Amino acid sequence: MAYRAPVADIAFALRHAAGFAQAREDGIYDLDDETLDAVLEESGRFATDVIAPLNRVGDTHGTPFRDGTVTTPPGWKEAYRDWAAAGWNGLAAPADWGGQGLPHAVNAACIEMWNSASMAFGIGPVLTMAAINALARHGSDELKQTYLPKLVSGEWMGTMQLTEPQAGSDVGALRARAERAPDGTYRITGSKIFITYGEHDLTDNIIHFVLARLPDAPPGTRGISLFLVPKFLPDPSGAPGKRNDVRAHSVEHKLGIHASPTCTMVYGDNGGATGFLIGEENRGMACMFTMMNEARLAVALQGVAIAETATQQAIDYARDRKQGRATAAPAAQSAPIIDHPDVRRMLTTMRGLTRAARAICYATAVAIDRSHAANDEAARKAAHERASLLTPVAKAFATDIGSEVASLGVQVHGGMGYIEETGAAQHFRDARIAQIYEGTNGIQAIDLVTRKLPMSGGAAVGGYLDELRETVDNVKAANDPAFGATGARLGEAVEELARATAWLLQKLDHEPDAALAGATPYLRLFGLAAGGCMLADEALAALRLADGVHAPARVALARFFAENVAIAASGLAATVTEGAGAIPPAAAFG
Ligand SMILES: Cc1cc2nc3c(=O)[nH]c(=O)nc-3n(C[C@H](O)[C@H](O)[C@H](O)COP(=O)(O)OP(=O)(O)OC[C@H]3O[C@@H](n4cnc5c(N)ncnc54)[C@H](O)[C@@H]3O)c2cc1C
C-alpha cells in the first residue's frame, strides 16, 4: 500500500505534544484551526496523490548524467512544477518576498508529509527553503531583490555547498577559494563533493550557496565566507543569462534516495565563477548556520517521514500476510501475522518511536517560532535556547529511529522485505543517509553535550527537565489504571536524564574525553525521555478532550513506550557515566 498522509495524527501532535495550541494562546500564532487543518489536509493530499506515486519510479530510474546535465525521473518535473505553483515552497517564507509567512511548525508538518511520500523529492526544496532563510537574513538588498522572489516561488532552486574531500565534519578544512574582483564580486575556484541537487532539470536556474576562503583569510572556520553563485547569471530582465563558470562533473551512485542527484561540482574551469558575498567576509559560518539549523530540522523530519511510511506499510502487510496459528485460534486456521505478539511488539515499537520523534521535531519548530514571535526579549532568548537544545536531539534521534523503524519494517515483511518490489527495502536504504548528512549524528551528540548543555550555565537544560517532570506528575495525578506504570517509568527516565546531564556538565571542563565518549548514548537517553513525555502529553490531552475514540489508543501507546522503550533509560545513563572507561585507545585496534 502506498503512503497515506496521517493528517489527523499530525495535527494532534502539533497541537498537543509540540505546544502549538499553547503557543497560539500565548499570541505566537495568528492562525485559526480551520486554516491550519486546511493547509495540512491540502499538503497531505498533494503528498499522497501526486508525490507518493513517483517514489518507486524515482528509485528505479535515478538521475542519469550525460554531457554535464542531469535528467530527473519521469513525472518529477511536472510534480515539482505543480508543487511550486501551489505555493508550497514559500509556505514559511517572508511575505515581503512572496511567501505566505506561515509558522515554521506548520511547514515542518508539511515537510514531513512530502518526505514520507518521497525522501528524494523532499530533500531538494528543503535546501531551497534553507537558502531563502539565509539570504533573507544576511543578504544585501540587491541580492534579495534579484534572487529571493524566484527562490521563494520555487522558480529557481538552491543548493548548500560545504563538503570537499578533506572537509566533511571538519568544515574548517575547506579549500575552495574566492578572489576579490574589481567590480565587487568574487571569483570562485575549487571543487565540492556530495552536493544535493547540484545539477538537475527541475528549474531553469540553480542558485548555489557556497562556502569558500579568501586568500588572506584566517585558518579554520573563522576564515570562511559564504557566496551566492548562480548557475546562470541573471540578465537585466532577471531571466537566466550568461552561463557561470560552475558545472557538475559527475553524479554519485549511492545506497538510497536515487532520485536526488548527488553531484561533484567544479568551479573555475575558465578563471572562476562569479560569486556574490552574503553577509561579511570571513563570517560565512554564521550565515551558514542559519541555513544549517533549518536544514537540520528538515533532515530530522525525514527520519520521522520515513518511519511513518515504513510503519504504515508494515501494518498493512501484517494484516494481510497469514502465517502460523494464533494461540487462541483453531488448529488448522492460519492467522494474519498481526495476531502474533512478537509482530505487534514490532509494530507498536515502530509507531511509538515515530510519534515520539515527530513530537520532538514539531516542538523544535514551535520553539523556533517562539524565538521569532515572542513579545519580550527574555522569552525570545529562552525559546532560542530551547530550539538550540532540541535541534541536535531532533536531528539525531529522529534519523536514528528512521533507520531502526525502516529496518523493523523489513523484518515485519520477512523475506519479502528484502525483495525490492515491496518497497520496504527502499525505505531502509533511503533512511540511512539522514543519519549522516547535515552533520553526522555523532557530531549532533557532541554539539548537544559540549555546546547546548552549558547554555546559560545549564539553566536551559534544567528548565527543560523541569517541564518533563511536570508531565510525569500529570500522568501520576491522572490516576488512570490504563496508564499502568507509565508515570513511574517516565519518572525514572527523566531522573536518569537529569543524573547523566549533571555528570556531563561536571566532566566537560576537566575530562572532556569522558564527556565526548558518552555523547551518543546521552542523546538517545534524551530522545527517549523527551519523546516518552510527549507521548504522555498527547494521551493526557486526548483524555482531557474526552476523545472516546482515540484516547484509549493514545494512553496505550504512551504506556507501551514508557514500559518497553523508555525503560532503557537507566542502561543508557550508566553507559554515559560508567561506560567511557571501557572504550579502548586507538592503538588497541592494531
Ligand atoms: C547523499 C549525500 C548528500 C549530501 N548532500 C550534501 C550537500 O548538499 N551539501 C554538502 O555540503 N554536503 C553534502 N553531503 C555531505 C555530508 O554532509 C557529509 O558526508 C557529512 O557531513 C559527513 O562528512 P564526511 O562524509 O566527510 O564524514 P567524516 O567527517 O569523515 O566522518 C566519518 C565518521 O567520523 C566521525 N567524526 C568525524 N569527525 C569527528 C569528531 N570531531 N568527533 C567525533 N567523531 C567524528 C563522524 O561522525 C563519522 O561517523 C552529502 C552527503 C551524501 C552522502
The ligand as a Gaussian input file, in Angstrom:
#p B3LYP/6-31G(d) Opt

LIG

0 1
 C       23.784000      11.641000      -0.381000
 C       24.569000      12.750000       0.244000
 C       24.130000      14.064000       0.100000
 C       24.878000      15.115000       0.635000
 N       24.477000      16.416000       0.405000
 C       25.321000      17.429000       0.757000
 C       25.062000      18.772000       0.341000
 O       24.049000      19.063000      -0.314000
 N       25.958000      19.737000       0.675000
 C       27.088000      19.471000       1.379000
 O       27.863000      20.385000       1.639000
 N       27.367000      18.200000       1.793000
 C       26.518000      17.188000       1.494000
 N       26.803000      15.903000       1.877000
 C       27.987000      15.643000       2.680000
 C       27.649000      15.290000       4.132000
 O       27.153000      16.412000       4.809000
 C       28.928000      14.700000       4.762000
 O       29.099000      13.419000       4.192000
 C       28.836000      14.624000       6.282000
 O       28.877000      15.905000       6.850000
 C       29.977000      13.781000       6.886000
 O       31.219000      14.157000       6.374000
 P       32.186000      13.026000       5.811000
 O       31.437000      12.230000       4.819000
 O       33.439000      13.673000       5.363000
 O       32.480000      12.082000       7.053000
 P       33.634000      12.303000       8.125000
 O       33.628000      13.714000       8.612000
 O       34.901000      11.765000       7.606000
 O       33.122000      11.392000       9.316000
 C       33.375000       9.979000       9.377000
 C       32.975000       9.493000      10.775000
 O       33.823000      10.110000      11.764000
 C       33.038000      10.785000      12.731000
 N       33.725000      12.026000      13.110000
 C       34.254000      12.959000      12.276000
 N       34.779000      13.966000      12.996000
 C       34.556000      13.685000      14.294000
 C       34.849000      14.352000      15.519000
 N       35.442000      15.535000      15.553000
 N       34.474000      13.750000      16.669000
 C       33.841000      12.561000      16.664000
 N       33.538000      11.891000      15.530000
 C       33.886000      12.443000      14.365000
 C       31.702000      11.075000      12.037000
 O       30.640000      11.213000      12.965000
 C       31.544000       9.847000      11.154000
 O       30.961000       8.798000      11.866000
 C       26.052000      14.832000       1.379000
 C       26.470000      13.507000       1.536000
 C       25.764000      12.485000       0.960000
 C       26.290000      11.081000       1.109000

